[in-house]
């Protein structure tokens, strides 16, 4: 790995972090409600059982074994799963969060299952120096609003034009309210999961919206719940929020790339987003999850559009260490370093926050130290990149107004 660069090590391992995208912890009573392999894989169902044979799982088992004090034959994935249940939940959370150096977390609380099983956003403030903030997932809020309207009118005949008008007014009003809510610092779209990232910038017709809402209404009658998966409707809601986000200068995050098998992989590249990015030049787009495996596509977009930023999260701990180093190098091939952000994309358990930060700090040091050793960067420049990626860029674009609390972690020497 080359010589030890002391200032770069201090920054990489000791500088505070703004986690610009994460999901809430499970409540203590639900701590074992989700299969633990979700910690290291996006797989679902039977495919998740194969995750224990991946390099990410083997690495996570070794790191968590060390954290939990496991040695010898107990230092295994199964050993970790058993040991974690022996900890008091509050003790487990503290053990995992203290070493992270996370100063502030921006929470997307729209992940499926969060409302039923997870803690409220500001419950997590006990583990950070700065208060947590909220990212509004637009599709989920839209579903909730429309479902409430349909439930309130279940015994009446609501014409489709009135339903459409009522829903769009309430949805827009809700999003406008969040624009002036200090607790909300941004928005998120999961269009990637629903209909793909090829969001059409052209207006959709009233007939298209009516057709979508008629289908959603039937879905509600049959299942008692709804899920937006109608392209014209989804695209329309995204454009409403893009306009609001641009006016209030709050970024909008897009899931890109890496995800479970609910996505259509070929539609998860941010390259599909060029038309919509061009159509909303005043809106800040944040491409989440390193856009893996389309990282270079994302890097290109950040380099040619002023309003595009790249988050290099979720690959920690979901891909191998060597893969992580490759992705970080790809991010730095073209992306302006004042436009890269970092997140855990952690969900459910504090262990995910621990693994993500431990791995990201190590990989950032290794990659940047390599550039310094080859003369591509000075050590001061490498330190500046770390500080921007971990804290300063997110602090700026989300308008958090924070000062980095460098005492969270003891500097490495």
N, C-alpha and C positions, 0 to 999 in steps of 0.2 A: 504493500500500500504506500510505500515511500516514507519520507520523514514525517515526524509529528509536527504539524503546524499548530502552534499553541493558540494563537488568536482565532484561527478557524475552528479549532476544537472547542474553545470557549463558547463561540457563537452557535456552532452546530449542536452541542450537547447541553448548553445552558441558557440560550436565549428563549424568552417566553414565546408562547404560541397563541395565535388566534385561530381556533378551529372553525373554519368558515362553513362547515357542513357536517352535521351529525344528527343522531336521533336519540330520543330519551332512553334512560335505563328502565329495565323491568322493575316493577315493585317487588319488594322482598318476597311476598307471598306467591309471586309468579316467576321467581328466579330460575326455576327448572321447567318452565312451561314450554320452552322452545328447544328443539334439538340443538345441542351444543355445537355441532359441526357447522352451523350457520356462522359461527365465529370466524371461520377460515374459508368459506366457500359461498358462492352464489347459487349453487345447485339446490334443487328442491326434490322432494320425494325420494325414491330409491337411489337416484343418482348421488344424493348427499352422502350416502354410506361409503362411496368410493373416495370421498374427500380425505379420509384418514391416510390414504396412500400417496398423497401429494407432498411435494417439497414444502409448500407453505405450512402444511399441518405439522410435519416433522420439525420444522424450525420453530413454530409456535409452541409446540410441546416442550422443546428444549428451553425456550425463553421463559415460559410460565413455570416450568419445573424449578428453574433457578429462583424466580420470584417467590415461589411458594416454599422453597427450602427442600425440594424433593431431590433425592440422590439415588444412584444405583438403579436397581430394577424398578423403582417407583417413579423414576423420571421418564414417564411415558404419557401419551395422550390420555389413556385410561386412568393413569395415576393422577393427572391434572384434574380430570373430571371428578374423581372421587375426593381429592383434597379440597377443591373449591367449595364443596358442600359442607365441609367441616368448619369453615369460617363463618362467623357472624356476618351477615350481609353488609352491615355498615363497615365492619372491619375490612372486608374484601374490597369494598369501594375505595376506602382510604388507601389501602395497600397498593391498589392499581393506579389510582389517580395522582398520588403525591409525586411519583417520579416523572410524571409527564411534562410538567412545566407549562400546562395549558392555562392561560390566563383568562380566556373568554371563549365561550362556545355559542355558535349560532345554530339553533335547533330547528330542523324540519320536523314538525310534530304530526305530519300527515301520513306517515308510514302505517300500513295496515296492521292493526293490533295494538297500536300505541294508545288509542283512546280507551281501550278496554284493560290493558295490562301494564302500562308504563306510567312513570312519574310525570308530574307537571314540569314544564320547562324550568321554572325558577327554583324547583326543588334541588337542582344540580348546583346552585350557587354556593352550596357549602363546600364544594370541591374546587372552586375557582376564585381568583382574586377579584375579578370583575364580573358584574351581573350577566347572566345569560340573556340572549336575544332570540327573537323568533323569525323564522323564514316561513312564509305562507305558501303552502302547496295548493296551487289554484284549482287543479282538477278535483281534489277532495272537497275543498270548500264549495265548489260549484255543485258537486253531487249532493252535499248536505243541504244546500239551499233549495235545490230542486226537489229533493226528497221531502223536505218539510212542506213545500208548497203542495205537492201531490198528496201527502198524508192529510193535510188540512182540508183538502177538497175531495177526499175519497168518496164522499156520498153525494157530490154534486157533479154536474157535467160542465167541465171547464173547456171552452173551445180552445183549439190549438193556438190560435193567434193571440188570445188573451194569456194563455199559459206562457207562450214565448215572450211576450212583452213583459209580463210580471217577473219571470225568471231573470231576464237580461237586466231589468232595472234593479232587482235586488242583488244580483251578482255584482253589477257595476258599483252600486252603492256600497257594498261590503268592501270591495277592493279600494275604493276611494277613501273609505274610513281608515283602512290599514295604512294608506299612504301618509296619513298624519299621526299615526300611532307610533310613539317613540320606542315601544317594545318590539315593533316589527322593523327589521332592517333590510328585508328583501323578500323576493318571491321565488317560487320554484315551479317548473313544469316537468311533468313526466310524460310529455307527448311521445317521447321515445318508446315508452312502454305501450302506449295506447294505439297510436296510428302512425308513428314514425316521425323523424325529425324534418321531413320535407313539408314543413308548415307553409301553406299557400298564402302569400301576401295579398292576393286579390280578395276583394270582398265576396262573401258568399250570399246567395240570394235568400229571400224570406222563405221560398218554397223548400230550399235545402234545409234550413233550420227547422221548419215545420215537420219535415220528414224525419229528421233526427229525433226531435222531441216526441213525436208520435211513437217512434220505436222505443225510446227510453220509458215512456209512459206504460207501454205494454210490458216492458221488463219489470217495472215496479209492481204492476198488477199481478204478475206471475210469481215474482220472487220476494216482494216486499222490500227490495233494495235496488239500487241502480249503480251502474259503472259506465262512465263515459268512454265509449270506444267507437264513436261515430266521427269521422274525419272532419266533416264540415263544421259540426258543433265544436269539437275540440280545437280546431284551428281558429275559430271565431273567438272563443274564450281566451286563448293564448294572445291573440291580437289586442283584445280589450286590455289585458294586463300589461302587455308590452307598451301600450300607449300611456297607461297610468304610471308605470314604472319609469318611463322616460321623463315624464313631467315632474315626478317627485324625486328623481335621481336615486332611486333605490334599485340595486341590481336585481336581475332575474336569472336564477340558476336553471340550467337545463341538464337533466340526466343525459349523458352521452356515453356511448361505448358500453363497457363492462356492466352486466346485469344478469338477472336470472333468465330462464328460457321463455319468459313472457314477452321479451323483446324480439323483434325481427332484426337479427344482427346486421343485415345489409342496410337497414334503415337507421342504424344507430350511429353512423359516422356524422360528425358535425359538418362535413362537406355539404350535406343536404341543406344546411341552414343558410347558405350564402344569400339566397333571395330575401329571406326574412330579416337577416342582419342588415342588408342594404336598405330595406324598407323602413327600418327603425334606427336611424343613425344616432339618435339622442339617448337610446336605451343601452344600458350596460348589460352585456351578456356574459355570464360565467359558465364555461363549459366544464362540467363536473367529471370526476373519476378518471382523469388523465385521458379521457376519450379512448381508453385502451380497448382494442388494439389499433385505434386510429389516431394515435398520439401526434403523429406528424401532420395529419390533416388539421388538427386543432392548433398546433404550433403555427402553421401557415396562416390560419385565420387571425390569430392574435397579432401576427406581423403585418397584416395588410389592412386590418380594420381597427380603428382607434377604440371602438366600443366593445371589443372582445377580449376576455380574460380567460386564463386556463388554470383550473384547479387540478393539481397532481395528487389527488387523494384516492382512496379505496384500493389502490394496488398494494397498500400496506394493510393487512398482511395477506392479501388474496393471491399474489403471484410470488414466485421465487425471488430470493435475494438478487440473483443475477439478472432476472427479468426486471426487477425494480431499478437496478442501476442502469439498465438499457433504457427504460422509460424516462428516467430523469435526464439522461444524456440526450434523448430525443426531444424532450421539452426544451432543453437548452440549445439545441441546434439552431433554432430560429426564433423562438418566442422572446420578446423583450422581457428582461428580468424584472421590470417594474409592473409586469402584467401577469405574473404567476402567483398563485395562492396555494395554500395547503389545507387539507382537512383530513380527519380520521374517517369520515363516513361511518363512524362507529354506531352500532345499534345494540340495544338490549343489555349488554354486560360491560362492566368497567374494564374487563380484560382486553376488550377490543381497543379501547382508548390507549391502554398501556402498550399493546403490541404495535399499534400504528405509529405511535410517537417514537418508541424505542427503535423501530426499524427505519423510520424516515430520517431520524437524526443521524443514524449510522450511515445510511446510504448517501445522504447529502454530503456528509463529511468525506466519505470515500471518493465520490465522483468529483467534488470540487478540489480535493487534495490532489487528485490525479491531474486535473487541469493546471493547477499551480505547479506541480512538479515538472510538467512539460513546457511551462512558460506561457501557456494560453491565457492565464490570469495571474495577477498579483494576489498575494494573500489578502490584502485589504479589499480588493475587488470581490474575492470569494466570500469574505465576511459580509460585505454589503449585500450580496445576493441572498445569503442565508437570512439576514434580518428582514429583507424585503419579502421573501417568500413566506417566512413563518409568521410575520407580524405586520410589517409596515404597509404592504399593499392592501391587505384586508382591512386594516384600520382606516385606510384612506377611502376605499371605494364604498364601504358600508357606513362611512361617516360615524365611526364609533367614538372618536375623540379620546382614545385611551393613550396613556403613557406606558411603555413597556416596563413591567415590574421585574427587574433583573435579579431580584433576590428570591424568586420562586425556587430556583435551583441553584445549588452551589456550583460555581464555575469549575470546569475540569482543568487540571493543570497538566 
